[in-house]
Amino acid sequence: MKKHALYQLLTFFLLVQIVFVKFMGYFPTIIERYYSNGIYQVISKVFRGIFGWIPFSVGDIYYFLIGIFIVISGYRFLKNKDKNRKRQLFKLGAFLSVFYFLFHFLWGMNYYRNSLFQTFNLSQKEYTLEELTNLTEQLLSELKHTQLQLVKNDTVKVSIPYSKNKILANTQLGYIALAKKYPRYQYRPKSLKKSLFSIPLTYMGFSGYLNPFSGEAQVDYLVPKISLPMISSHEVAHQLGIASESEANFIGFLAATNSDDLYFNYSGYLSALRYSVAAIRFKDSMASKAIVQKIPTGILKNIQETEDFWQSYQNKAEPFFKLFYDNYLKANQQKDGLQSYSNMVNLLVAYNQQVGIQKTPNTKPK
């Protein structure tokens, strides 16, 4: 088959794929059973087994090479104006077709699986301010208890004493504990790495990502240590097939707070508290201020540490990257875009009512 004919065929196949993927989106239970809990589990374990032992991110090398290819192809397209534009467009269509197929086959179909409300048999409804306040009070109680276990003084911020590599290594501990309750979240082998693009990633305002073409979970290696346990737990959730950002936040929270590592507990509760306080602020600003006044000085210092970090990297280009990612999320079953991250609170309220998030007695720790 001549190359041009192949390009045409692959371009037509792109249209077929788009229709097929959107059609399968109406059958999340089939996706859940045969892809997310079937085909994808094999793909994920194979990728993690092949690339997990390599100390650097193979997926980032892929992205770098793809970037070079796109730049060179774009240059040639603009330079060679006399070439057959129709042929060149079919060539682009063929590239996009292969990319689209690999993305969805290797990971992307997880966007169309059942929600965690169904997986955990949770009640999905609009939560009240009272329900949200109750959750927030419990999160704060757990956070304060964990803080005092770590630093013995509520005016002192928590600082993780070991390296970021150690934090990445300890991420698996949370999933080992979580798998005792929910075996589907078993995490072996592991493949969690620092991104080779951590500097540009930070300037874009992102803390991590999953590479669907290598199955590696990547984290921004520049973020404050106190944030890293929750970030790494979030990215592993993506690696296990949780595509939704809010659901990856939820599973990451469960893993971090079930870990035997108290620093992971603290990071998980701290992240969830910030989301829940923001949700209260959206409903009642005065109620959120009342909660904030109850937060100990040391915890507020950790929150400020994180905010100062991201503030120091803000730039004019960041909103454009976030706009692109916002539209990407909306195109993949997450209608709220970047707001999807904070939707974890809905899951937390429902889970707290049915299962409970509290690990310690509801008393002031000594």
C-alpha positions as a Markdown table, in Angstrom:
| # | Residue | x | y | z |
|---|---|---|---|---|
| 1 | Met | 0.0 | 0.0 | 0.0 |
| 2 | Lys | 1.3 | 3.4 | -1.0 |
| 3 | Lys | 2.0 | 5.9 | 1.8 |
| 4 | His | -0.6 | 8.3 | 0.7 |
| 5 | Ala | -3.3 | 5.7 | 0.6 |
| 6 | Leu | -2.2 | 4.6 | 4.1 |
| 7 | Tyr | -2.4 | 8.2 | 5.4 |
| 8 | Gln | -5.9 | 8.5 | 3.9 |
| 9 | Leu | -7.0 | 5.2 | 5.6 |
| 10 | Leu | -5.6 | 6.3 | 9.0 |
| 11 | Thr | -7.3 | 9.7 | 8.7 |
| 12 | Phe | -10.6 | 8.0 | 8.0 |
| 13 | Phe | -10.0 | 5.7 | 10.9 |
| 14 | Leu | -9.6 | 8.7 | 13.2 |
| 15 | Leu | -13.2 | 9.7 | 12.5 |
| 16 | Val | -14.3 | 6.2 | 13.1 |
| 17 | Gln | -12.5 | 6.2 | 16.5 |
| 18 | Ile | -14.0 | 9.4 | 17.6 |
| 19 | Val | -17.5 | 8.1 | 16.9 |
| 20 | Phe | -16.7 | 4.8 | 18.6 |
| 21 | Val | -15.3 | 6.4 | 21.8 |
| 22 | Lys | -18.2 | 8.8 | 22.1 |
| 23 | Phe | -20.6 | 5.9 | 21.6 |
| 24 | Met | -19.0 | 3.7 | 24.2 |
| 25 | Gly | -19.3 | 6.6 | 26.6 |
| 26 | Tyr | -23.0 | 5.7 | 26.9 |
| 27 | Phe | -22.0 | 2.3 | 28.3 |
| 28 | Pro | -19.8 | 3.0 | 31.4 |
| 29 | Thr | -20.5 | -0.4 | 33.0 |
| 30 | Ile | -19.1 | -2.2 | 30.0 |
| 31 | Ile | -16.0 | 0.1 | 30.0 |
| 32 | Glu | -15.7 | -0.6 | 33.8 |
| 33 | Arg | -15.8 | -4.3 | 33.5 |
| 34 | Tyr | -13.9 | -5.1 | 30.3 |
| 35 | Tyr | -11.5 | -2.2 | 30.0 |
| 36 | Ser | -10.8 | -0.5 | 33.3 |
| 37 | Asn | -10.9 | -3.8 | 35.3 |
| 38 | Gly | -9.7 | -6.0 | 32.4 |
| 39 | Ile | -7.6 | -4.8 | 29.5 |
| 40 | Tyr | -6.2 | -1.8 | 31.3 |
| 41 | Gln | -5.0 | -3.7 | 34.3 |
| 42 | Val | -2.8 | -5.9 | 32.1 |
| 43 | Ile | -1.5 | -2.8 | 30.2 |
| 44 | Ser | -0.8 | -0.9 | 33.4 |
| 45 | Lys | 1.1 | -3.8 | 35.1 |
| 46 | Val | 3.1 | -4.5 | 32.0 |
| 47 | Phe | 4.2 | -0.9 | 31.5 |
| 48 | Arg | 5.0 | -0.5 | 35.2 |
| 49 | Gly | 7.0 | -3.7 | 35.1 |
| 50 | Ile | 9.0 | -2.6 | 32.0 |
| 51 | Phe | 9.6 | 1.0 | 32.9 |
| 52 | Gly | 9.3 | 1.1 | 36.7 |
| 53 | Trp | 12.9 | 0.1 | 37.5 |
| 54 | Ile | 14.4 | 2.8 | 35.2 |
| 55 | Pro | 15.5 | 5.7 | 37.4 |
| 56 | Phe | 14.4 | 8.5 | 35.0 |
| 57 | Ser | 11.1 | 9.1 | 33.2 |
| 58 | Val | 11.0 | 7.3 | 29.8 |
| 59 | Gly | 7.7 | 8.9 | 29.1 |
| 60 | Asp | 9.2 | 12.4 | 29.3 |
| 61 | Ile | 11.8 | 11.3 | 26.7 |
| 62 | Tyr | 8.9 | 10.3 | 24.5 |
| 63 | Tyr | 7.3 | 13.7 | 24.9 |
| 64 | Phe | 10.6 | 15.4 | 24.1 |
| 65 | Leu | 11.1 | 13.5 | 20.9 |
| 66 | Ile | 7.5 | 14.0 | 19.9 |
| 67 | Gly | 8.0 | 17.8 | 20.5 |
| 68 | Ile | 11.1 | 17.8 | 18.2 |
| 69 | Phe | 9.1 | 15.9 | 15.6 |
| 70 | Ile | 6.3 | 18.4 | 15.7 |
| 71 | Val | 8.6 | 21.4 | 15.4 |
| 72 | Ile | 10.5 | 19.9 | 12.5 |
| 73 | Ser | 7.3 | 18.8 | 10.7 |
| 74 | Gly | 5.9 | 22.3 | 11.2 |
| 75 | Tyr | 9.0 | 23.9 | 9.9 |
| 76 | Arg | 9.0 | 21.7 | 6.8 |
| 77 | Phe | 5.3 | 22.4 | 6.2 |
| 78 | Leu | 5.8 | 26.2 | 6.2 |
| 79 | Lys | 9.1 | 26.0 | 4.2 |
| 80 | Asn | 7.9 | 23.7 | 1.4 |
| 81 | Lys | 4.9 | 25.8 | 0.2 |
| 82 | Asp | 4.9 | 24.1 | -3.2 |
| 83 | Lys | 4.3 | 20.6 | -1.8 |
| 84 | Asn | 0.9 | 18.9 | -2.0 |
| 85 | Arg | -1.0 | 20.4 | 0.9 |
| 86 | Lys | -3.7 | 17.7 | 0.7 |
| 87 | Arg | -1.1 | 15.0 | 1.1 |
| 88 | Gln | 0.4 | 16.8 | 4.1 |
| 89 | Leu | -3.0 | 17.2 | 5.8 |
| 90 | Phe | -3.6 | 13.5 | 5.4 |
| 91 | Lys | -0.2 | 12.8 | 6.9 |
| 92 | Leu | -1.2 | 15.0 | 9.9 |
| 93 | Gly | -4.5 | 13.1 | 10.1 |
| 94 | Ala | -2.6 | 9.8 | 10.1 |
| 95 | Phe | -0.4 | 11.0 | 13.0 |
| 96 | Leu | -3.4 | 12.2 | 15.0 |
| 97 | Ser | -5.2 | 8.9 | 14.3 |
| 98 | Val | -2.3 | 6.8 | 15.8 |
| 99 | Phe | -2.0 | 9.2 | 18.7 |
| 100 | Tyr | -5.7 | 9.1 | 19.5 |
| 101 | Phe | -5.8 | 5.3 | 19.3 |
| 102 | Leu | -2.8 | 4.8 | 21.6 |
| 103 | Phe | -4.0 | 7.4 | 24.1 |
| 104 | His | -7.5 | 5.8 | 24.5 |
| 105 | Phe | -6.3 | 2.2 | 24.3 |
| 106 | Leu | -3.5 | 2.6 | 26.7 |
| 107 | Trp | -5.3 | 4.7 | 29.3 |
| 108 | Gly | -7.9 | 7.2 | 28.1 |
| 109 | Met | -10.9 | 4.9 | 28.0 |
| 110 | Asn | -10.9 | 5.2 | 31.8 |
| 111 | Tyr | -12.5 | 8.6 | 31.4 |
| 112 | Tyr | -15.7 | 6.7 | 30.4 |
| 113 | Arg | -15.9 | 4.2 | 33.3 |
| 114 | Asn | -18.4 | 4.2 | 36.2 |
| 115 | Ser | -18.0 | 6.9 | 38.8 |
| 116 | Leu | -16.7 | 6.2 | 42.2 |
| 117 | Phe | -20.1 | 6.9 | 43.6 |
| 118 | Gln | -21.2 | 3.7 | 42.0 |
| 119 | Thr | -18.0 | 1.8 | 42.8 |
| 120 | Phe | -18.3 | 2.6 | 46.5 |
| 121 | Asn | -22.1 | 2.5 | 46.5 |
| 122 | Leu | -22.3 | 6.1 | 47.8 |
| 123 | Ser | -25.3 | 8.4 | 47.7 |
| 124 | Gln | -24.8 | 11.1 | 45.1 |
| 125 | Lys | -26.7 | 14.3 | 46.0 |
| 126 | Glu | -26.2 | 18.0 | 46.7 |
| 127 | Tyr | -24.6 | 18.3 | 50.1 |
| 128 | Thr | -25.8 | 20.8 | 52.7 |
| 129 | Leu | -23.8 | 23.4 | 54.5 |
| 130 | Glu | -24.3 | 21.4 | 57.7 |
| 131 | Glu | -23.0 | 18.2 | 56.1 |
| 132 | Leu | -20.0 | 20.0 | 54.7 |
| 133 | Thr | -19.2 | 21.7 | 58.0 |
| 134 | Asn | -19.4 | 18.4 | 59.8 |
| 135 | Leu | -16.9 | 16.9 | 57.3 |
| 136 | Thr | -14.6 | 19.9 | 57.6 |
| 137 | Glu | -14.7 | 19.7 | 61.4 |
| 138 | Gln | -13.7 | 16.1 | 61.3 |
| 139 | Leu | -10.9 | 16.8 | 58.8 |
| 140 | Leu | -9.5 | 19.5 | 61.0 |
| 141 | Ser | -9.7 | 17.3 | 64.1 |
| 142 | Glu | -7.7 | 14.6 | 62.3 |
| 143 | Leu | -5.2 | 17.1 | 61.0 |
| 144 | Lys | -4.7 | 18.7 | 64.5 |
| 145 | His | -4.2 | 15.2 | 66.0 |
| 146 | Thr | -1.7 | 14.3 | 63.4 |
| 147 | Gln | 0.2 | 17.6 | 63.7 |
| 148 | Leu | 0.6 | 17.1 | 67.5 |
| 149 | Gln | 1.9 | 13.6 | 67.0 |
| 150 | Leu | 4.5 | 15.0 | 64.7 |
| 151 | Val | 5.6 | 18.3 | 66.3 |
| 152 | Lys | 4.1 | 18.3 | 69.8 |
| 153 | Asn | 3.2 | 22.0 | 69.4 |
| 154 | Asp | 0.3 | 23.4 | 67.4 |
| 155 | Thr | 2.2 | 26.7 | 66.6 |
| 156 | Val | 5.0 | 24.8 | 64.8 |
| 157 | Lys | 4.6 | 23.8 | 61.1 |
| 158 | Val | 5.2 | 20.2 | 60.1 |
| 159 | Ser | 8.4 | 19.6 | 58.1 |
| 160 | Ile | 9.0 | 16.3 | 56.5 |
| 161 | Pro | 12.5 | 15.2 | 57.6 |
| 162 | Tyr | 13.4 | 12.8 | 54.8 |
| 163 | Ser | 14.1 | 13.3 | 51.1 |
| 164 | Lys | 11.6 | 13.6 | 48.2 |
| 165 | Asn | 12.9 | 10.3 | 46.8 |
| 166 | Lys | 11.9 | 8.7 | 50.1 |
| 167 | Ile | 8.5 | 10.3 | 49.9 |
| 168 | Leu | 8.0 | 8.8 | 46.4 |
| 169 | Ala | 9.1 | 5.4 | 47.8 |
| 170 | Asn | 6.7 | 5.6 | 50.7 |
| 171 | Thr | 3.7 | 6.4 | 48.5 |
| 172 | Gln | 3.3 | 2.6 | 48.0 |
| 173 | Leu | 2.7 | 2.2 | 51.8 |
| 174 | Gly | -0.6 | 4.0 | 51.6 |
| 175 | Tyr | -1.8 | 1.8 | 48.8 |
| 176 | Ile | -0.7 | -1.4 | 50.6 |
| 177 | Ala | -2.9 | -0.3 | 53.5 |
| 178 | Leu | -5.8 | 0.8 | 51.2 |
| 179 | Ala | -5.7 | -2.5 | 49.4 |
| 180 | Lys | -6.5 | -4.3 | 52.6 |
| 181 | Lys | -9.9 | -2.6 | 52.5 |
| 182 | Tyr | -10.3 | -2.3 | 48.8 |
| 183 | Pro | -8.2 | -4.9 | 46.9 |
| 184 | Arg | -8.8 | -3.3 | 43.6 |
| 185 | Tyr | -6.2 | -0.6 | 44.6 |
| 186 | Gln | -3.3 | -2.9 | 44.9 |
| 187 | Tyr | -0.2 | -1.1 | 43.6 |
| 188 | Arg | 2.4 | -3.5 | 42.3 |
| 189 | Pro | 4.8 | -3.0 | 40.6 |
| 190 | Lys | 5.3 | 0.7 | 41.1 |
| 191 | Ser | 6.5 | 3.3 | 38.6 |
| 192 | Leu | 6.5 | 6.7 | 40.2 |
| 193 | Lys | 9.1 | 9.3 | 39.2 |
| 194 | Lys | 10.0 | 12.9 | 39.2 |
| 195 | Ser | 9.3 | 14.8 | 36.0 |
| 196 | Leu | 12.2 | 15.8 | 33.9 |
| 197 | Phe | 10.1 | 18.9 | 33.1 |
| 198 | Ser | 9.5 | 19.9 | 36.7 |
| 199 | Ile | 10.6 | 23.5 | 36.1 |
| 200 | Pro | 8.3 | 24.2 | 33.1 |
| 201 | Leu | 5.6 | 22.2 | 34.8 |
| 202 | Thr | 5.7 | 24.5 | 37.8 |
| 203 | Tyr | 5.5 | 27.6 | 35.7 |
| 204 | Met | 2.5 | 26.1 | 34.0 |
| 205 | Gly | 0.9 | 25.6 | 37.4 |
| 206 | Phe | 0.7 | 21.8 | 37.5 |
| 207 | Ser | 2.0 | 19.4 | 40.1 |
| 208 | Gly | 2.0 | 16.1 | 38.3 |
| 209 | Tyr | 0.6 | 14.0 | 35.5 |
| 210 | Leu | 0.4 | 10.5 | 34.2 |
| 211 | Asn | 2.1 | 9.5 | 30.9 |
| 212 | Pro | -0.4 | 7.2 | 29.1 |
| 213 | Phe | 2.3 | 6.1 | 26.7 |
| 214 | Ser | 4.6 | 4.6 | 29.3 |
| 215 | Gly | 2.3 | 4.1 | 32.3 |
| 216 | Glu | 4.6 | 6.2 | 34.5 |
| 217 | Ala | 3.3 | 8.6 | 37.1 |
| 218 | Gln | 5.2 | 11.8 | 37.2 |
| 219 | Val | 5.4 | 14.4 | 40.0 |
| 220 | Asp | 6.7 | 18.0 | 40.0 |
| 221 | Tyr | 9.9 | 17.6 | 42.0 |
| 222 | Leu | 10.0 | 21.3 | 43.0 |
| 223 | Val | 6.8 | 21.4 | 45.1 |
| 224 | Pro | 7.1 | 21.7 | 48.9 |
| 225 | Lys | 7.7 | 18.4 | 50.7 |
| 226 | Ile | 4.5 | 18.9 | 52.7 |
| 227 | Ser | 2.4 | 18.7 | 49.4 |
| 228 | Leu | 4.3 | 15.9 | 47.8 |
| 229 | Pro | 2.7 | 12.9 | 49.6 |
| 230 | Met | -0.8 | 13.9 | 48.5 |
| 231 | Ile | 0.4 | 14.7 | 45.0 |
| 232 | Ser | 2.2 | 11.4 | 44.5 |
| 233 | Ser | -0.8 | 9.5 | 45.9 |
| 234 | His | -3.1 | 11.4 | 43.5 |
| 235 | Glu | -0.9 | 10.5 | 40.5 |
| 236 | Val | -0.8 | 6.8 | 41.5 |
| 237 | Ala | -4.6 | 6.9 | 41.5 |
| 238 | His | -4.4 | 8.0 | 37.8 |
| 239 | Gln | -2.0 | 5.1 | 37.2 |
| 240 | Leu | -4.5 | 2.6 | 38.6 |
| 241 | Gly | -7.1 | 3.7 | 36.1 |
| 242 | Ile | -8.8 | 6.6 | 38.0 |
| 243 | Ala | -9.1 | 9.2 | 35.2 |
| 244 | Ser | -11.3 | 11.8 | 36.8 |
| 245 | Glu | -9.3 | 14.5 | 38.7 |
| 246 | Ser | -11.8 | 14.7 | 41.6 |
| 247 | Glu | -11.8 | 10.9 | 41.9 |
| 248 | Ala | -8.0 | 10.7 | 41.8 |
| 249 | Asn | -8.0 | 13.3 | 44.6 |
| 250 | Phe | -10.4 | 11.1 | 46.6 |
| 251 | Ile | -8.4 | 7.9 | 46.1 |
| 252 | Gly | -5.2 | 9.7 | 46.7 |
| 253 | Phe | -6.7 | 11.0 | 50.0 |
| 254 | Leu | -7.7 | 7.5 | 51.1 |
| 255 | Ala | -4.3 | 6.1 | 50.3 |
| 256 | Ala | -2.4 | 9.0 | 52.1 |
| 257 | Thr | -4.6 | 8.9 | 55.2 |
| 258 | Asn | -4.5 | 5.1 | 55.5 |
| 259 | Ser | -0.7 | 5.0 | 55.3 |
| 260 | Asp | 1.4 | 4.1 | 58.3 |
| 261 | Asp | 3.5 | 7.2 | 57.5 |
| 262 | Leu | 2.1 | 10.1 | 59.6 |
| 263 | Tyr | 3.5 | 12.6 | 57.2 |
| 264 | Phe | 1.3 | 11.2 | 54.5 |
| 265 | Asn | -1.6 | 11.3 | 56.8 |
| 266 | Tyr | -0.9 | 15.0 | 57.5 |
| 267 | Ser | -0.5 | 15.9 | 53.8 |
| 268 | Gly | -3.7 | 14.1 | 52.9 |
| 269 | Tyr | -5.8 | 15.8 | 55.6 |
| 270 | Leu | -4.2 | 19.2 | 54.8 |
| 271 | Ser | -5.2 | 18.9 | 51.2 |
| 272 | Ala | -8.7 | 17.8 | 51.9 |
| 273 | Leu | -9.2 | 20.5 | 54.5 |
| 274 | Arg | -8.3 | 23.2 | 52.0 |
| 275 | Tyr | -10.8 | 21.9 | 49.5 |
| 276 | Ser | -13.6 | 21.6 | 52.1 |
| 277 | Val | -13.0 | 25.1 | 53.5 |
| 278 | Ala | -13.1 | 26.5 | 49.9 |
| 279 | Ala | -16.4 | 24.6 | 49.4 |
| 280 | Ile | -17.8 | 26.2 | 52.5 |
| 281 | Arg | -16.6 | 29.6 | 51.4 |
| 282 | Phe | -18.6 | 29.1 | 48.2 |
| 283 | Lys | -21.7 | 28.5 | 50.2 |
| 284 | Asp | -21.2 | 30.8 | 53.1 |
| 285 | Ser | -18.2 | 33.1 | 53.5 |
| 286 | Met | -18.8 | 33.8 | 57.1 |
| 287 | Ala | -19.0 | 30.1 | 58.0 |
| 288 | Ser | -15.6 | 29.5 | 56.3 |
| 289 | Lys | -14.1 | 32.3 | 58.3 |
| 290 | Ala | -15.3 | 30.7 | 61.5 |
| 291 | Ile | -13.6 | 27.4 | 60.4 |
| 292 | Val | -10.3 | 29.2 | 59.5 |
| 293 | Gln | -10.2 | 30.8 | 63.0 |
| 294 | Lys | -10.1 | 27.3 | 64.5 |
| 295 | Ile | -7.0 | 26.3 | 62.4 |
| 296 | Pro | -3.8 | 26.2 | 64.6 |
| 297 | Thr | -1.0 | 28.5 | 63.6 |
| 298 | Gly | 1.4 | 25.7 | 62.6 |
| 299 | Ile | -1.1 | 24.3 | 60.1 |
| 300 | Leu | -1.7 | 27.8 | 58.7 |
| 301 | Lys | 2.1 | 28.1 | 58.2 |
| 302 | Asn | 2.0 | 25.0 | 56.1 |
| 303 | Ile | -0.8 | 26.3 | 54.0 |
| 304 | Gln | 1.0 | 29.6 | 53.6 |
| 305 | Glu | 4.2 | 27.8 | 52.6 |
| 306 | Thr | 2.4 | 26.1 | 49.7 |
| 307 | Glu | 0.6 | 29.3 | 48.6 |
| 308 | Asp | 3.9 | 31.2 | 48.6 |
| 309 | Phe | 5.5 | 28.5 | 46.5 |
| 310 | Trp | 2.9 | 28.7 | 43.7 |
| 311 | Gln | 2.7 | 32.5 | 44.0 |
| 312 | Ser | 6.5 | 32.7 | 43.3 |
| 313 | Tyr | 6.0 | 30.9 | 40.0 |
| 314 | Gln | 3.0 | 32.7 | 38.7 |
| 315 | Asn | 3.5 | 34.2 | 35.2 |
| 316 | Lys | 1.5 | 35.6 | 32.3 |
| 317 | Ala | 1.6 | 32.3 | 30.4 |
| 318 | Glu | 0.1 | 30.1 | 33.2 |
| 319 | Pro | -3.6 | 31.1 | 32.5 |
| 320 | Phe | -3.2 | 29.9 | 28.9 |
| 321 | Phe | -1.8 | 26.5 | 29.9 |
| 322 | Lys | -4.6 | 26.1 | 32.4 |
| 323 | Leu | -7.2 | 27.2 | 29.8 |
| 324 | Phe | -5.9 | 24.5 | 27.5 |
| 325 | Tyr | -6.0 | 21.8 | 30.2 |
| 326 | Asp | -9.5 | 23.1 | 31.3 |
| 327 | Asn | -10.8 | 22.4 | 27.8 |
| 328 | Tyr | -9.0 | 19.1 | 27.7 |
| 329 | Leu | -10.8 | 17.9 | 30.8 |
| 330 | Lys | -14.1 | 19.1 | 29.6 |
| 331 | Ala | -13.6 | 17.2 | 26.4 |
| 332 | Asn | -12.9 | 14.0 | 28.4 |
| 333 | Gln | -16.1 | 13.6 | 30.5 |
| 334 | Gln | -15.2 | 16.2 | 33.2 |
| 335 | Lys | -17.7 | 19.0 | 32.5 |
| 336 | Asp | -16.4 | 21.2 | 35.3 |
| 337 | Gly | -12.8 | 21.4 | 33.8 |
| 338 | Leu | -10.2 | 22.4 | 36.4 |
| 339 | Gln | -13.0 | 22.8 | 39.0 |
| 340 | Ser | -13.2 | 19.0 | 38.9 |
| 341 | Tyr | -10.3 | 18.8 | 41.3 |
| 342 | Ser | -12.4 | 20.3 | 44.1 |
| 343 | Asn | -15.4 | 18.1 | 43.4 |
| 344 | Met | -13.6 | 15.5 | 45.6 |
| 345 | Val | -15.5 | 17.2 | 48.4 |
| 346 | Asn | -18.8 | 15.6 | 47.2 |
| 347 | Leu | -17.2 | 12.2 | 47.4 |
| 348 | Leu | -15.8 | 12.9 | 50.8 |
| 349 | Val | -19.1 | 14.0 | 52.3 |
| 350 | Ala | -20.8 | 10.9 | 50.9 |
| 351 | Tyr | -18.0 | 8.6 | 52.1 |
| 352 | Asn | -17.9 | 10.2 | 55.5 |
| 353 | Gln | -21.6 | 9.7 | 56.0 |
| 354 | Gln | -21.5 | 6.0 | 54.9 |
| 355 | Val | -18.1 | 4.8 | 56.0 |
| 356 | Gly | -16.4 | 7.6 | 58.0 |
| 357 | Ile | -13.1 | 9.3 | 57.6 |
| 358 | Gln | -12.3 | 9.6 | 61.3 |
| 359 | Lys | -9.4 | 7.4 | 62.5 |
| 360 | Thr | -9.0 | 8.8 | 66.1 |
| 361 | Pro | -11.5 | 9.4 | 68.9 |
| 362 | Asn | -13.3 | 12.7 | 68.7 |
| 363 | Thr | -11.3 | 14.1 | 71.6 |
| 364 | Lys | -8.5 | 16.6 | 72.0 |
| 365 | Pro | -5.2 | 14.7 | 71.6 |
| 366 | Lys | -2.8 | 14.9 | 74.5 |
